[in-house]
């Protein structure tokens, strides 16, 4: 395109200079806004960690241990009143992501539904713990919270633990889920490590009966083989 056909030649250098200046100014503003947003976002995530995650993380992890351990584990479970923990958590639900905020409504309204199962409340609690730890993992990553390798492994394992307990409780019942998890813990069987977080998350989100049962039957078979070969 010949600019001289639209703009007098004497104005072309000035027009080009002004255009370049405009592009540079807009670009600088965009970069500045992006950096400001990034700083503000990181500041907000720090607040999420300090005001939300740090307050409930230890209780949720302890509850995971209690739900997967026989004997003394049940004493710990009595000490960790997960209902109170979650009620306090939801007082600060504005710090949570969309999944936790959605679960807040589910947790508050389940008791008003008709024909609910006896273990409905504890199943929802397991689901909340699962999504809470997922959110912790995401926030840790974004704020650059450097977990040691053993702590990272423990976090991954507890996310999988809650995923299994939720899937098994929803598909079968809570007591069967706890009994299976107790056996896995007692014999230190690394069954859950064979499944990725992505795979388990798909099962949690879909809860398709056939896929859930296939997964649970696989776990049952591996656990039975391990226990049988241990004697």
Number of C-alpha atoms within 10 A of each C-alpha: 5 6 11 11 8 9 11 9 12 9 11 14 10 11 14 11 10 12 12 12 12 12 11 12 12 12 12 12 12 12 12 12 12 12 12 12 12 12 12 12 14 16 13 14 18 18 13 18 19 11 13 22 21 12 14 16 16 11 18 22 17 17 25 22 19 22 22 23 22 17 9 9 18 16 12 16 17 11 13 16 12 19 12 10 14 19 14 14 20 20 11 13 18 13 19 20 12 11 13 22 17 13 18 20 11 14 20 12 10 13 12 8 7 7 7 11 10 10 13 16 17 16 21 19 17 25 21 24 27 25 20 22 21 19 17 19 16 11 18 16 12 13 15 9 12 10 12 9 9 9 11 12 13 13 18 17 17 22 23 22 22 26 23 27 27 28 30 25 21 21 17 14 18 21 13 13 21 21 16 19 21 20 17 21 15 12 12 9 15 12 14 16 13 8 11 11 17 9 9 20 19 13 19 20 9 12 17 13 13 10 13 22 16 11 17 18 12 13 18 15 11 15 19 13 11 15 14 9 8 8 5
